């Protein structure tokens, strides 16, 4: 789906930045596919040497 010839993600990327951009992209991804959004979030939280416990839903 496009808006003004651009996909919504492209428009968000071009028109916003920072935390607002991250929030809007997360909303779009979760609307398109909740399982894919959660899988991607967990993948990046557990990728690398350490684990981002907060993103995984763990409380300290």
N, CA, C and O atoms as a printed pandas DataFrame, in Angstrom:
     atom_number atom_name residue_name chain_id  residue_number  x_coord  y_coord  z_coord
0              1         N          UNK        A               1    0.846   -1.170    0.000
1              2        CA          UNK        A               1    0.000    0.000    0.000
2              3         C          UNK        A               1    0.895    1.237    0.000
3              4         O          UNK        A               1    1.897    1.280    0.714
4              5         N          UNK        A               2    0.544    2.218   -0.779
5              6        CA          UNK        A               2    1.346    3.432   -0.852
6              7         C          UNK        A               2    0.500    4.659   -0.546
7              8         O          UNK        A               2   -0.709    4.684   -0.775
8              9         N          UNK        A               3    1.168    5.657   -0.029
9             10        CA          UNK        A               3    0.554    6.962    0.196
10            11         C          UNK        A               3    1.397    7.951   -0.598
11            12         O          UNK        A               3    2.597    8.083   -0.358
12            13         N          UNK        A               4    0.782    8.631   -1.522
13            14        CA          UNK        A               4    1.496    9.605   -2.354
14            15         C          UNK        A               4    2.691    8.994   -3.067
15            16         O          UNK        A               4    3.719    9.648   -3.246
16            17         N          UNK        A               5    2.552    7.728   -3.476
17            18        CA          UNK        A               5    3.623    7.077   -4.204
18            19         C          UNK        A               5    4.698    6.444   -3.340
19            20         O          UNK        A               5    5.641    5.854   -3.867
20            21         N          UNK        A               6    4.579    6.554   -2.023
21            22        CA          UNK        A               6    5.559    5.971   -1.104
22            23         C          UNK        A               6    4.862    5.015   -0.144
23            24         O          UNK        A               6    3.705    5.223    0.224
24            25         N          UNK        A               7    5.578    3.963    0.259
25            26        CA          UNK        A               7    5.059    3.088    1.296
26            27         C          UNK        A               7    5.053    3.860    2.612
27            28         O          UNK        A               7    5.843    4.786    2.798
28            29         N          UNK        A               8    4.160    3.477    3.522
29            30        CA          UNK        A               8    4.023    4.201    4.787
30            31         C          UNK        A               8    5.338    4.225    5.563
31            32         O          UNK        A               8    5.667    5.230    6.193
32            33         N          UNK        A               9    6.099    3.117    5.520
33            34        CA          UNK        A               9    7.380    3.088    6.229
34            35         C          UNK        A               9    8.360    4.116    5.657
35            36         O          UNK        A               9    9.091    4.765    6.405
36            37         N          UNK        A              10    8.371    4.259    4.342
37            38        CA          UNK        A              10    9.245    5.245    3.704
38            39         C          UNK        A              10    8.851    6.658    4.110
39            40         O          UNK        A              10    9.714    7.495    4.375
40            41         N          UNK        A              11    7.560    6.923    4.159
41            42        CA          UNK        A              11    7.073    8.242    4.543
42            43         C          UNK        A              11    7.444    8.554    5.985
43            44         O          UNK        A              11    7.897    9.657    6.289
44            45         N          UNK        A              12    7.253    7.581    6.877
45            46        CA          UNK        A              12    7.623    7.771    8.282
46            47         C          UNK        A              12    9.118    8.040    8.391
47            48         O          UNK        A              12    9.540    8.927    9.134
48            49         N          UNK        A              13    9.917    7.280    7.656
49            50        CA          UNK        A              13   11.373    7.433    7.696
50            51         C          UNK        A              13   11.803    8.815    7.204
51            52         O          UNK        A              13   12.717    9.416    7.768
52            53         N          UNK        A              14   11.155    9.315    6.167
53            54        CA          UNK        A              14   11.526   10.610    5.591
54            55         C          UNK        A              14   11.040   11.788    6.423
55            56         O          UNK        A              14   11.707   12.820    6.487
56            57         N          UNK        A              15    9.872   11.640    7.064
57            58        CA          UNK        A              15    9.232   12.783    7.711
58            59         C          UNK        A              15    9.441   12.879    9.220
59            60         O          UNK        A              15    9.158   13.922    9.808
60            61         N          UNK        A              16    9.931   11.816    9.860
61            62        CA          UNK        A              16   10.113   11.844   11.310
62            63         C          UNK        A              16   11.511   11.353   11.668
63            64         O          UNK        A              16   12.265   10.898   10.807
64            65         N          UNK        A              17   11.840   11.452   12.947
65            66        CA          UNK        A              17   13.135   10.952   13.413
66            67         C          UNK        A              17   13.041   10.616   14.895
67            68         O          UNK        A              17   12.059   10.941   15.563
68            69         N          UNK        A              18   14.071    9.965   15.387
69            70        CA          UNK        A              18   14.177    9.684   16.812
70            71         C          UNK        A              18   13.136    8.713   17.331
71            72         O          UNK        A              18   12.736    7.767   16.653
72            73         N          UNK        A              19   12.709    8.982   18.569
73            74        CA          UNK        A              19   11.759    8.095   19.233
74            75         C          UNK        A              19   10.411    8.037   18.525
75            76         O          UNK        A              19    9.777    6.983   18.482
76            77         N          UNK        A              20    9.970    9.165   17.970
77            78        CA          UNK        A              20    8.696    9.177   17.253
78            79         C          UNK        A              20    8.752    8.250   16.048
79            80         O          UNK        A              20    7.805    7.508   15.789
80            81         N          UNK        A              21    9.853    8.291   15.314
81            82        CA          UNK        A              21   10.023    7.410   14.158
82            83         C          UNK        A              21    9.993    5.947   14.589
83            84         O          UNK        A              21    9.312    5.130   13.969
84            85         N          UNK        A              22   10.727    5.615   15.648
85            86        CA          UNK        A              22   10.752    4.233   16.140
86            87         C          UNK        A              22    9.365    3.777   16.566
87            88         O          UNK        A              22    8.963    2.650   16.277
88            89         N          UNK        A              23    8.630    4.649   17.253
89            90        CA          UNK        A              23    7.277    4.317   17.697
90            91         C          UNK        A              23    6.353    4.052   16.517
91            92         O          UNK        A              23    5.658    3.037   16.490
92            93         N          UNK        A              24    6.339    4.953   15.545
93            94        CA          UNK        A              24    5.445    4.804   14.398
94            95         C          UNK        A              24    5.781    3.562   13.574
95            96         O          UNK        A              24    4.878    2.865   13.112
96            97         N          UNK        A              25    7.065    3.283   13.389
97            98        CA          UNK        A              25    7.453    2.082   12.644
98            99         C          UNK        A              25    7.053    0.819   13.398
99           100         O          UNK        A              25    6.644   -0.164   12.780
100          101         N          UNK        A              26    7.166    0.832   14.725
101          102        CA          UNK        A              26    6.747   -0.320   15.530
102          103         C          UNK        A              26    5.245   -0.541   15.422
103          104         O          UNK        A              26    4.791   -1.683   15.345
104          105         N          UNK        A              27    4.473    0.536   15.416
105          106        CA          UNK        A              27    3.016    0.421   15.280
106          107         C          UNK        A              27    2.661   -0.180   13.925
107          108         O          UNK        A              27    1.826   -1.083   13.848
108          109         N          UNK        A              28    3.284    0.309   12.859
109          110        CA          UNK        A              28    3.004   -0.207   11.514
110          111         C          UNK        A              28    3.378   -1.681   11.420
111          112         O          UNK        A              28    2.609   -2.480   10.886
112          113         N          UNK        A              29    4.556   -2.052   11.935
113          114        CA          UNK        A              29    4.987   -3.455   11.891
114          115         C          UNK        A              29    4.039   -4.349   12.671
115          116         O          UNK        A              29    3.699   -5.440   12.215
116          117         N          UNK        A              30    3.606   -3.896   13.849
117          118        CA          UNK        A              30    2.725   -4.731   14.663
118          119         C          UNK        A              30    1.337   -4.857   14.043
119          120         O          UNK        A              30    0.690   -5.893   14.192
120          121         N          UNK        A              31    0.878   -3.838   13.362
121          122        CA          UNK        A              31   -0.421   -3.916   12.684
122          123         C          UNK        A              31   -0.357   -4.905   11.525
123          124         O          UNK        A              31   -1.302   -5.659   11.293
124          125         N          UNK        A              32    0.751   -4.900   10.805
125          126        CA          UNK        A              32    0.891   -5.812    9.661
126          127         C          UNK        A              32    0.992   -7.261   10.096
127          128         O          UNK        A              32    0.399   -8.135    9.463
128          129         N          UNK        A              33    1.742   -7.539   11.177
129          130        CA          UNK        A              33    1.898   -8.915   11.653
130          131         C          UNK        A              33    2.452   -8.907   13.074
131          132         O          UNK        A              33    3.638   -8.651   13.283
132          133         N          UNK        A              34    1.599   -9.183   14.035
133          134        CA          UNK        A              34    2.042   -9.211   15.429
134          135         C          UNK        A              34    3.117  -10.275   15.647
135          136         O          UNK        A              34    4.137   -9.972   16.268
136          137         N          UNK        A              35    2.935  -11.524   15.161
137          138        CA          UNK        A              35    3.989  -12.527   15.381
138          139         C          UNK        A              35    5.339  -12.119   14.778
139          140         O          UNK        A              35    6.379  -12.329   15.404
140          141         N          UNK        A              36    5.336  -11.545   13.587
141          142        CA          UNK        A              36    6.593  -11.120   12.957
142          143         C          UNK        A              36    7.231   -9.980   13.746
143          144         O          UNK        A              36    8.450   -9.949   13.913
144          145         N          UNK        A              37    6.418   -9.047   14.229
145          146        CA          UNK        A              37    6.940   -7.934   15.022
146          147         C          UNK        A              37    7.571   -8.443   16.315
147          148         O          UNK        A              37    8.669   -8.020   16.675
148          149         N          UNK        A              38    6.888   -9.347   17.015
149          150        CA          UNK        A              38    7.421   -9.885   18.266
150          151         C          UNK        A              38    8.681  -10.710   18.025
151          152         O          UNK        A              38    9.628  -10.642   18.809
152          153         N          UNK        A              39    8.697  -11.485   16.947
153          154        CA          UNK        A              39    9.881  -12.285   16.623
154          155         C          UNK        A              39   11.080  -11.382   16.342
155          156         O          UNK        A              39   12.183  -11.660   16.811
156          157         N          UNK        A              40   10.879  -10.319   15.591
157          158        CA          UNK        A              40   11.970   -9.388   15.288
158          159         C          UNK        A              40   12.461   -8.695   16.558
159          160         O          UNK        A              40   13.667   -8.538   16.753
160          161         N          UNK        A              41   11.533   -8.280   17.420
161          162        CA          UNK        A              41   11.900   -7.627   18.672
162          163         C          UNK        A              41   12.733   -8.553   19.550
163          164         O          UNK        A              41   13.756   -8.139   20.095
164          165         N          UNK        A              42   12.300   -9.805   19.689
165          166        CA          UNK        A              42   13.058  -10.770   20.491
166          167         C          UNK        A              42   14.411  -11.075   19.861
167          168         O          UNK        A              42   15.407  -11.212   20.572
168          169         N          UNK        A              43   14.455  -11.181   18.546
169          170        CA          UNK        A              43   15.717  -11.458   17.853
170          171         C          UNK        A              43   16.757  -10.388   18.178
171          172         O          UNK        A              43   17.884  -10.705   18.558
172          173         N          UNK        A              44   16.374   -9.121   18.029
173          174        CA          UNK        A              44   17.334   -8.048   18.275
174          175         C          UNK        A              44   17.644   -7.889   19.762
175          176         O          UNK        A              44   18.736   -7.442   20.112
176          177         N          UNK        A              45   16.708   -8.243   20.644
177          178        CA          UNK        A              45   16.967   -8.165   22.082
178          179         C          UNK        A              45   17.982   -9.214   22.522
179          180         O          UNK        A              45   18.750   -8.976   23.454
180          181         N          UNK        A              46   17.993  -10.371   21.863
181          182        CA          UNK        A              46   18.877  -11.460   22.270
182          183         C          UNK        A              46   20.127  -11.581   21.403
183          184         O          UNK        A              46   21.000  -12.402   21.686
184          185         N          UNK        A              47   20.220  -10.771   20.348
185          186        CA          UNK        A              47   21.365  -10.815   19.443
186          187         C          UNK        A              47   22.593  -10.233   20.139
187          188         O          UNK        A              47   22.487   -9.251   20.874
188          189         N          UNK        A              48   23.736  -10.829   19.912
189          190        CA          UNK        A              48   24.987  -10.302   20.435
190          191         C          UNK        A              48   25.399  -10.935   21.747
191          192         O          UNK        A              48   24.850  -11.953   22.170
192          193         N          UNK        A              49   26.384  -10.307   22.384
193          194        CA          UNK        A              49   26.990  -10.867   23.589
194          195         C          UNK        A              49   26.049  -10.827   24.788
195          196         O          UNK        A              49   26.001  -11.786   25.558
196          197         N          UNK        A              50   25.308   -9.750   24.961
197          198        CA          UNK        A              50   24.407   -9.609   26.102
198          199         C          UNK        A              50   22.963   -9.723   25.675
199          200         O          UNK        A              50   22.655   -9.800   24.486
200          201         N          UNK        A              51   22.084   -9.734   26.657
201          202        CA          UNK        A              51   20.653   -9.795   26.380
202          203         C          UNK        A              51   20.005   -8.528   26.909
203          204         O          UNK        A              51   20.294   -8.102   28.027
204          205         N          UNK        A              52   19.140   -7.929   26.122
205          206        CA          UNK        A              52   18.385   -6.762   26.562
206          207         C          UNK        A              52   17.167   -7.277   27.322
207          208         O          UNK        A              52   16.110   -7.512   26.736
208          209         N          UNK        A              53   17.327   -7.449   28.644
209          210        CA          UNK        A              53   16.279   -8.055   29.463
210          211         C          UNK        A              53   14.964   -7.287   29.406
211          212         O          UNK        A              53   13.894   -7.894   29.437
212          213         N          UNK        A              54   15.029   -5.970   29.323
213          214        CA          UNK        A              54   13.812   -5.173   29.292
214          215         C          UNK        A              54   13.005   -5.453   28.024
215          216         O          UNK        A              54   11.781   -5.564   28.094
216          217         N          UNK        A              55   13.657   -5.568   26.880
217          218        CA          UNK        A              55   12.960   -5.870   25.629
218          219         C          UNK        A              55   12.380   -7.276   25.628
219          220         O          UNK        A              55   11.373   -7.537   24.971
220          221         N          UNK        A              56   13.017   -8.184   26.366
221          222        CA          UNK        A              56   12.523   -9.565   26.456
222          223         C          UNK        A              56   11.372   -9.691   27.444
223          224         O          UNK        A              56   10.725  -10.736   27.513
224          225         N          UNK        A              57   11.111   -8.638   28.207
225          226        CA          UNK        A              57   10.015   -8.663   29.163
226          227         C          UNK        A              57   10.422   -9.097   30.556
227          228         O          UNK        A              57    9.560   -9.332   31.404
228          229         N          UNK        A              58   11.723   -9.208   30.812
229          230        CA          UNK        A              58   12.201   -9.601   32.137
230          231         C          UNK        A              58   12.298   -8.372   33.031
231          232         O          UNK        A              58   12.736   -7.308   32.592
232          233         N          UNK        A              59   11.891   -8.522   34.275
233          234        CA          UNK        A              59   11.994   -7.444   35.261
234          235         C          UNK        A              59   13.224   -7.658   36.123
235          236         O          UNK        A              59   13.580   -8.798   36.424
236          237         N          UNK        A              60   13.862   -6.598   36.515
237          238        CA          UNK        A              60   15.043   -6.708   37.393
238          239         C          UNK        A              60   14.642   -6.491   38.819
239          240         O          UNK        A              60   15.487   -6.542   39.713
